[in-house]
């Protein structure tokens, strides 16, 4: 690897370590946070507080919001592929 690539790898490792220091148990909680990533494909479970469950039902029932999210995801995918 070049010096530049080594520097980039070191930077990415540092970012990962810092992220893990802020969120040390993120891997254990990952499946319970799926509703944050995409509220339209997640079933509501009891690990989410009742008030958030109600909000999630409202958000996941909003068809126009789902269409906007789908559009944004497509646009992002096009940007990444170019």
N, C-alpha and C positions, 0 to 999 in steps of 0.2 A: 504494500500500500504506500501511497505517497504521503508526504508530510501533511498535506491538506486533508486527505482522507482520514489519517490518524487523528488529526485535530477534531474533525467532524465527529468521528466515533467517540472520542473522549467527551465531547460536548453532549452528545446524545446520552451517553452513560450517566453523566452528571445530572442531566435533566430527569432521567428515569429515577435516579436515587433521590433527588429532591422531591419528585412527585410521590414516591413511596414513603418518604418521611412525613408528608402531609396526609396521605391516605394509605396507611400501612396495611389495612385489611381489605383493600379494594378488590382483590381477587376472590376473597371469600364472599363479598357482597355483590359481586358482579351480576349474578342471576336475579337478585332482588332489585337491581337498578335498571332492568330492561325497560321498564315503563318510562324512565327518563329519556332513554335513547329514542324510543318510538312508542308513543302512547296508543297507537292504533293497532299494534299487533300483540299486545300484552294482555293476558288475563289478569284480572284484579285479584290480589291475594291478601290474606289477612295480615301480612307483615307490614303493609302500608297503613298508616293511621287513618281513621275513619274520615276525617275532613279531607285528606288527600285522595281517598278513594272516591269521594263525591266529586272532587275537582277533576279527577282522572276520567270519571264517567262523562262529565260535561265535555271535556276536551276530546275524548275518543268518539263522542257522538256528533261532533262538529264536522260535517261533511266538507264545508268550504276550507276549513283548516287542514283537513287531510289532503285535499287537492293541492293546496299551496305547498305543503310539505313535500308531496310527491313531485311537484314541479321543481322545487329547489333541489331535491335530491338528484333529479335528472340533469339539471344544469350543472351541478357539481360534478357529476359523473362525466359529462362532456368535457368540462375543464380539465379533469384529471387525465382523460384519455388523449388529450392533445398535447 
